[in-house]
Amino acid sequence: MTKKQKGLLIFAIVALICWTIFWRYDYYKDPATKKGGDLYKTIVKRGYVIVGVKNDTPPFGYIDSTGQYVGFDVDIAHNISKELLHDPNKVKFVPVKDTDRFRLLNNGKVDMLIATMTITPKRQIFADFSNAYYITGQTLLVKKGSSVRSLGDLSNKPVGVIYGSTAEETIKFLLPSAKVLGYRTYEDAYRALKNGTVLGVTSDDAILRAYSLKDSSVTLLSKRYTRDSYGIALRRGGESDYLLDVINTVISDMDNRGVFIQLRHKWGLS
Ligand code: GLU
């Protein structure tokens, strides 16, 4: 090995060590992260829980006119905070999108996701899920009087989906001939439906219903193409084990006390 090659090798090793140190630092400096520790204890010590929620998906997670996070998922977060910290308001909400939910969870930016998250076998490979807390199914939002009466009617036609949602995968699987157009938000997809760019928007019944309730010119097809369960997602690995047990206890306790029925009523959900 020449002197120059040795120099390059040493430089590469030093660069690799520096990169590793900085990467770890970035990981550890985040308040939601404590790899190898116990996330439950971390949250209790920190004094607040960091929850990834939607900020644009009524009635599950959105921001009301006073600037507060509200919704069905948000209320579950308050119940978890009450159990963990004896105060329903020790929650820091972090807005998440379908496309970045898992990245924020795995980067340690949030402790958990309560974000209209469907439990799927594929997702269970890279996140731990609580027991189900809400059952829904995918359907289509169309304009009233539309010729689209079933998924099949969208063959070779444009249909809107939210990037990163389960409905994106479902429509590509069930109707490969549909022209799938992706949107980042429900508002964007809804606007595309209104202006005729797409002939339908497919997603969870529970989410799309909010649009048919606020706008009588759009409606939901009554058929659901899937049966889906929402769950709370946690980082995989031992750090979340105890927290997952606590969360499942909160969910069954809310169920037993009829809190989910009250919340469904409060947020106009079936
Ligand atoms: N439940 C679906 C999912 O987890 C859609 C959620 C959403 O778009 O908010 O992908």
Residues whose N, C-alpha, C, O or C-beta is under 5 A from the ligand:
A	BS01	LIG	T57 D98 A115 T116 M117 T118 I162 G164 S165 T166 D204
